[in-house]
């Protein structure tokens, strides 16, 4: 009977040790998961995002987008909106999309950012340029430059810049410089 008692005690000791080991391993696993989660939350901002140019130039005054009196900004994240945008780009004299570097966009990976400035009442051209796309904690900032270049034109074009960047699920703000 004492052998059976010692055997039961030994089995209980082994079970307690294994239970303790499992608890410690579980605790270590949870701690490592929490550290990974914290490192994602404490990402260093701002993040400067790269982008690829799709089109930079001017729309003529006959284009749908050539009539606005203010800066037009677009954030396009799906094929439906992109298709509509492309159709409006081709409403003037020219088929502008023929000059786009690409029109087939994978919106599961990328988004389109576009700016179209209003036509100038003067004969001085003002190219428009998306200079930077910066991600902050709560938003995506698009810095736009539309400085006067000094060259003259006989028409009233609307400067355009269209780029593609990685999809970022945050509100987009445009800053004109």
C-alpha positions, 0 to 999 in steps of 0.5 A, a space after each residue: 500500500 505504501 508503494 501505491 501511495 508513493 506512486 500516487 504522490 509521484 504521479 501528482 507531483 509529475 502532473 503538477 510540474 507539467 501543469 506548471 510548465 504548460 502555464 508558464 509556456 502559455 504565459 510566455 506566449 501571451 506576453 510575446 503576442 502582446 509585445 507584437 501588438 504593442 509594436 504595431 501600435 507604436 509605429 513611428 510617424 510620420 511615414 513618407 509613402 512612395 508613389 508612381 505617376 500615372 499622368 501629369 499634364 493639362 486637361 483642355 477647357 472642353 474636358 468635364 474636369 476643366 470647368 471647376 473654379 476650385 482645386 479638385 481632389 480625388 481619392 479613388 479606392 475601387 474600380 467603379 469610381 476609377 472607371 467613372 473618373 477615366 470616362 470623365 477624363 476623356 470628355 474633351 477633345 483628347 482621349 487623355 487616358 491614352 497618355 496614362 502610364 496605366 489604367 488597370 489598377 489592383 485596388 486590393 493593393 493600391 489607391 489613386 490620388 488625383 488633383 486637378 486645378 481650376 483653369 487659369 484666367 491668365 495666360 501663365 501656366 501653373 503646373 500642379 504637383 503632388 510632392 509628398 504623401 505622408 501618413 500620420 497617426 490619424 490621416 494621410 496628408 497629400 502635399 500639393 504644389 501649384 506654383 506659377 511656372 512663367 510660361 505662356 499659353 493661348 488656352 486655359 488648361 487645367 493642370 492635372 497630377 494623378 498618382 498611385 500609392 499603396 492603399 492606406 485606410 485613413 482619411 485623406 487631407 490635401 495641403 496646397 503649398 
